[in-house]
Amino acid sequence: MKVDDVTDTLDLALAASGCDKVRVEHRPRLLSDNVLSAEENGLGRQSFSARQHAHAA
């Protein structure tokens, strides 16, 4: 599914509901989300751990 597909689907849903605006509430991110993201990007836990110790010092 591409971005355009999602946008089109949301536009259709908004038109069907009669709403003209969407209120988006951003949730706070968890520290564990950052660790998972680092692992996906190839940084791994070692890099995260090193940053954590450097920040704490």
Secondary structure, 3 states (H helix, E strand, C coil): CCHHHHHHHHHHHHHHHCCCCCCCCCCCCCHHHHHHHHHHCCCHHHHHHHHHHHHHC
